[in-house]
Amino acid sequence: MKDSEEIRALEEFVLNNPELERLEGMLDTFNVFETLKIVNVELKHSNFLAWLFNPNENHSLDSYFLRQFLKTFYSENKELIDSELSLFDFEIFDYSDVEIRREWRNIDLLILIRGEGKENKKVAIAIENKIKSSEGQDQLSRYKKIVDKEFEGYIKLFIFLTPEGLEPSEDGWIPFHYEAIAGLLEDALKYKKDYLSENVYNFIDQYKTILRRYIVGNGEIEDICRKIYSKHQKALDLIFEYKPDLEFQVSEYLQKKLATKSNLIFEPATKRYIKFTTNVLDNKIEKLSKGWTKTGRIFLYEFNNYKTLRLTILIGPGNQEYRKKIYDFCVKKSDLFNTANRKLSMEYHTVLSKPILSEKDYEEGDLEILKSKIDRYLDKFLNNELKEIDKYFEEEWIDQKSF
């Protein structure tokens, strides 16, 4: 029944979707950033901004973009900025000796202005750029301390650049937004068109397009997408589940690797979740789960493959007395079950959690490198920890009664 319902949803999506035709027409234009799948890769956005900020790069904009960026930032935040600076300073600074640093001491962008501006002011501007990720713990505080220490005598500005202009967690950092970047790019294309080569013009225009399309929003495209999703939610959710993206390729690779191990037993897998157990655990632990697995297995390994890749062991929902018995057993062996010793949750309790691939690994998107990291981890885990866990249950687990 479920398969036939899914097929009907897909048929409706294909047969009755004029909005999709319209959307495809809008998007059916070559864009290098989309082709290279780097739309949401923060370091690529930072690289592009560094290129535009640098007056000595080959874009032919000289200091125009940097000046406009700083003047716009100042005009929106002048009440938060050191009173030693004015809007006019950013107009008359000599940018010929400006220095743009990328990933200096892990700071996304650092702009140093040392020219003969008004009263010979020197300015250090740190920019932390966040597209899809969140702040690291104490990240902004650490960066501010570094800049304060290394650039004595400079006026400092700390800019927290996000799509929405989110408030930073650290005092002294000032929020700024990608809507301003998109507007500045549109101005550059409009007012500096005669100075730009065709290649540079197209490159900047394509970057402006992906900002509008994916980062700061495009009202018309967003409206069409909402209509399509509202009308065809079931079909789109199904398509997304089987979308052949990097996560799908990682999932396929993992499943093929694990399938060669005769001591493993698998639950039905999806792109995001691969659940399995071992022959030992399957014989030792009763199948008392409710609402989680069709097999009733209540204690399972699970690869969680969404933006990162992590191996966990979960006590799923089911008989609470039996869940407590498994929990107590795992807590006794903290060297094997590194997250067990927390209050037992009512439904899903993680007793082991091991990171394999980071968000940055997925952003960089090299499948062969990801496979190599997966191989190294699996070889170590399957030949060591997994065997130790099997041994622990085989030798110590005792079921005194059936639940």
C-alpha positions in Angstrom: 0.0 0.0 0.0 2.7 2.4 0.9 4.6 1.8 -2.3 1.5 2.5 -4.4 0.8 5.8 -2.5 4.4 6.9 -3.1 4.1 6.1 -6.8 0.9 8.1 -7.1 2.6 11.1 -5.4 5.5 10.9 -7.9 3.0 10.6 -10.8 1.1 13.7 -9.7 4.4 15.6 -9.3 5.5 14.8 -12.8 2.1 15.3 -14.5 0.7 18.3 -12.8 3.5 20.8 -12.0 3.4 24.0 -14.0 5.3 25.8 -11.2 8.2 23.4 -11.7 8.5 24.3 -15.4 8.6 28.0 -14.5 11.2 27.4 -11.8 13.4 25.3 -14.1 13.2 28.1 -16.7 14.5 30.6 -14.2 17.3 28.4 -13.0 18.4 26.9 -16.4 21.4 29.2 -16.7 25.1 28.2 -16.2 26.5 29.3 -12.9 30.0 28.3 -11.9 29.3 28.3 -8.2 26.4 25.9 -8.6 28.3 23.7 -11.0 31.2 23.3 -8.5 28.7 22.7 -5.7 30.3 25.4 -3.5 27.2 27.6 -2.9 27.2 27.0 0.9 31.0 26.5 1.4 32.0 29.3 3.7 35.7 29.3 2.8 34.8 29.9 -0.9 32.6 32.9 0.0 35.5 34.2 2.1 37.9 33.7 -0.8 35.6 35.6 -3.1 35.3 38.5 -0.7 39.0 38.6 -0.2 39.5 38.9 -3.9 37.0 41.8 -4.2 38.4 43.6 -1.2 42.0 43.5 -2.5 42.6 46.6 -4.7 45.5 44.9 -6.3 43.6 41.9 -7.6 42.6 41.5 -11.3 39.0 42.6 -11.0 39.7 46.2 -12.2 37.6 47.6 -9.4 40.6 49.0 -7.5 39.5 50.0 -4.0 35.9 50.6 -5.0 34.3 47.5 -3.5 36.3 47.7 -0.2 35.5 51.4 0.2 31.8 50.8 -0.4 31.7 47.9 1.9 33.3 49.8 4.8 31.2 52.9 4.2 28.0 50.9 4.1 29.0 49.0 7.3 29.8 52.2 9.0 26.6 54.0 8.0 24.5 51.1 9.4 26.4 50.8 12.6 28.0 54.2 13.4 26.5 54.3 16.9 28.4 51.1 17.7 31.7 52.1 16.1 34.7 53.8 17.8 34.1 57.5 17.7 37.6 58.1 16.3 36.3 57.0 12.9 33.9 58.8 10.6 32.3 57.9 7.3 34.7 60.3 5.6 37.7 58.4 6.9 36.7 55.4 4.8 36.3 57.6 1.8 39.7 59.2 2.0 41.9 56.4 3.3 44.8 55.5 1.0 44.1 51.9 0.2 47.2 51.4 -1.9 48.9 49.7 1.0 45.9 47.7 2.3 46.6 44.1 3.3 43.9 41.3 3.1 44.7 38.2 5.1 42.8 34.9 4.8 42.7 32.5 7.7 45.4 34.3 9.6 45.3 32.7 13.1 42.0 31.1 11.9 40.3 34.5 11.4 38.3 34.3 8.2 39.3 37.7 6.9 41.6 40.4 8.3 41.8 43.8 6.6 44.7 46.1 7.6 44.7 49.7 6.5 48.0 51.5 7.0 47.7 54.3 4.5 47.9 58.1 4.9 44.2 58.6 5.9 43.0 61.4 8.0 45.3 61.9 11.0 47.2 58.8 9.7 44.8 56.4 11.4 45.5 52.7 11.2 42.6 50.3 11.2 42.5 46.5 11.7 39.2 44.9 10.6 38.4 41.3 11.5 35.6 39.5 9.8 34.1 36.3 10.9 32.0 34.8 8.1 29.2 32.4 8.8 27.0 31.0 6.0 25.5 27.7 7.4 27.6 27.0 10.4 27.3 28.5 13.9 29.9 30.0 16.2 32.5 27.8 17.8 32.9 27.8 21.5 34.7 31.1 22.6 35.7 31.6 19.0 34.9 35.3 18.8 36.4 36.0 22.2 39.7 34.3 21.1 39.9 36.1 17.8 39.2 39.5 19.5 42.0 38.9 22.0 44.4 38.0 19.2 43.7 41.1 17.2 43.8 43.4 20.3 47.2 42.0 21.2 48.8 41.9 17.8 47.7 45.3 16.5 48.3 47.8 19.3 47.9 51.3 18.0 45.3 50.3 15.5 41.6 51.1 15.6 39.8 47.8 15.6 36.6 46.7 14.0 35.1 43.3 14.5 32.4 42.3 12.0 30.2 39.2 12.3 29.0 38.6 8.8 25.9 36.3 8.3 23.1 36.0 5.8 20.6 37.4 8.3 22.8 39.8 10.3 22.6 37.6 13.4 23.7 39.0 16.7 27.1 37.6 17.8 27.5 36.1 21.3 30.6 38.2 22.1 30.6 41.9 23.0 32.6 44.1 20.6 31.6 42.2 17.5 29.1 44.0 15.2 26.6 42.1 13.1 26.4 42.6 9.3 24.5 40.9 6.6 24.8 39.4 3.1 21.9 41.5 1.8 24.4 44.4 1.9 27.0 42.4 0.0 24.4 41.5 -2.7 23.4 45.2 -3.0 27.1 46.3 -3.3 27.6 43.7 -6.1 24.6 45.0 -8.0 26.0 48.5 -7.7 29.4 47.4 -8.9 27.9 45.7 -11.9 25.8 48.8 -12.7 28.2 51.6 -12.1 31.5 50.0 -13.0 30.4 47.9 -15.9 32.6 49.8 -18.4 35.7 49.0 -16.3 35.1 45.3 -16.1 36.1 42.6 -18.6 33.4 40.3 -19.8 34.8 37.4 -17.7 35.0 39.5 -14.5 31.5 40.9 -15.1 30.0 37.4 -15.5 31.9 36.0 -12.6 30.6 38.8 -10.2 27.2 38.5 -11.7 27.1 34.7 -11.1 28.2 35.2 -7.5 25.5 37.9 -7.0 23.0 35.4 -8.4 23.8 32.6 -6.0 23.7 35.1 -3.0 20.2 36.1 -4.1 19.1 32.6 -4.8 20.6 30.7 -1.8 21.9 33.1 0.8 19.8 36.2 1.2 16.7 35.0 -0.8 14.9 35.8 -4.0 11.2 36.6 -3.3 9.9 35.2 -6.6 11.9 32.0 -6.4 11.0 31.4 -2.7 7.3 31.9 -3.5 7.4 29.3 -6.3 9.3 26.8 -4.2 6.8 27.1 -1.4 3.9 26.5 -3.7 5.6 23.5 -5.3 6.5 22.0 -1.9 3.0 22.7 -0.5 1.4 20.9 -3.4 3.8 18.0 -3.7 5.3 17.5 -0.3 5.1 13.7 -0.3 6.8 13.4 -3.6 9.6 15.9 -2.8 10.3 14.3 0.6 10.7 11.0 -1.2 12.9 12.4 -3.9 15.1 14.1 -1.3 15.5 10.9 0.5 17.0 9.3 -2.6 18.8 12.3 -3.9 22.2 11.2 -5.2 24.2 13.8 -3.3 27.4 13.4 -1.3 25.5 12.1 1.7 23.9 9.5 -0.5 27.2 8.4 -1.9 28.7 8.1 1.6 25.7 6.1 2.7 26.0 3.7 -0.3 29.8 3.3 0.4 29.2 2.6 4.1 26.5 0.0 3.3 28.7 -1.8 0.8 31.7 -1.8 3.2 29.6 -3.1 6.1 27.8 -5.7 4.0 31.1 -7.6 3.7 31.2 -8.3 7.4 29.4 -11.6 8.1 29.0 -10.9 11.8 26.7 -7.9 11.3 22.9 -7.8 10.9 21.2 -4.8 9.3 17.9 -3.0 9.7 16.4 -1.3 6.6 18.7 1.7 5.8 18.0 5.2 4.6 20.4 7.8 3.3 20.7 9.4 6.8 20.5 6.4 9.1 22.2 3.0 8.8 21.3 0.7 11.8 22.9 -2.6 12.5 23.8 -5.0 15.3 26.1 -8.0 15.7 25.3 -11.7 15.9 26.4 -11.7 19.5 24.1 -8.8 20.5 21.2 -10.1 18.5 21.4 -13.4 20.4 21.9 -11.8 23.8 19.3 -8.9 23.8 15.6 -9.4 23.7 13.6 -7.7 21.0 11.4 -5.4 23.1 11.4 -2.2 21.1 8.1 -0.3 20.5 7.7 2.1 17.6 11.3 2.1 16.5 12.2 -1.0 14.5 10.0 -3.6 12.8 12.2 -6.3 14.2 11.8 -5.1 17.8 15.5 -4.6 18.3 16.0 -2.1 21.1 19.8 -1.8 21.2 21.5 -0.9 17.9 24.5 0.7 16.3 23.6 3.6 14.1 25.5 5.7 11.5 24.0 9.2 11.5 24.8 10.7 8.1 23.5 14.3 8.0 26.0 17.1 7.5 28.4 15.1 9.6 29.0 11.3 9.9 28.8 9.9 13.4 28.6 6.3 14.8 26.4 5.9 17.8 24.9 3.1 19.9 21.3 3.7 21.0 18.9 2.3 23.5 15.6 2.8 21.6 12.1 3.1 22.9 10.4 0.1 24.4 10.1 -1.8 27.7 11.4 0.7 30.3 12.5 -2.0 32.8 14.6 -3.7 30.1 16.0 -0.4 28.8 17.1 0.4 32.4 18.8 -3.0 32.6 20.8 -2.3 29.3 21.6 1.3 30.5 23.0 0.1 33.9 25.1 -2.5 32.1 26.6 0.1 29.7 27.3 2.6 32.5 29.5 0.0 34.3 31.8 0.0 31.2 32.5 3.7 30.6 35.6 3.0 28.6 33.5 1.3 25.9 30.3 3.4 26.3 31.5 7.0 26.4 28.2 8.8 26.6 26.2 6.3 28.7 26.5 8.0 32.0 23.8 10.5 31.7 20.2 10.4 33.0 18.4 7.7 31.0 16.1 9.3 28.5 12.5 8.0 28.0 12.9 7.1 24.3 16.4 7.3 22.7 19.5 7.1 24.8 22.9 7.3 23.3 25.5 5.2 25.1 28.3 5.7 22.5 29.1 8.5 20.1 32.1 8.7 17.8 32.7 11.3 15.1 34.0 10.1 11.7 33.4 13.0 9.2 33.0 16.6 10.1 30.9 19.3 8.5 34.0 20.7 6.9 34.8 17.3 5.4 31.4 17.4 3.6 31.8 21.0 2.6 35.1 20.2 0.9 33.3 17.4 -0.9 36.1 15.1 -2.1 34.5 11.6 -2.0 37.8 9.7 -2.3 39.1 11.5 0.8 35.9 10.8 2.7 36.2 7.1 1.7 39.7 7.0 3.0 38.7 8.5 6.3 35.8 6.1 6.6 38.1 3.1 5.8 40.5 4.1 8.5 37.8 4.5 11.1 36.0 1.3 10.2 39.2 -0.8 10.2 40.0 0.4 13.7 36.4 0.2 15.1 35.4 -3.2 13.7 38.7 -4.8 14.8 38.8 -3.3 18.3 35.8 -1.5 20.0 33.1 -3.6 18.3 34.9 -6.8 19.3 35.3 -5.5 22.9 31.6 -4.7 23.1 30.7 -8.2 21.8 33.0 -9.7 24.3 31.6 -7.7 27.2 28.1 -8.8 26.4 29.1 -12.4 25.8 30.9 -12.7 29.1 29.0 -10.4 31.4 25.4 -10.0 30.2 22.9 -12.2 32.0 19.1 -12.3 31.3 17.6 -13.6 34.5 14.0 -13.4 33.1 12.1 -12.5 30.0 10.3 -9.2 30.0 
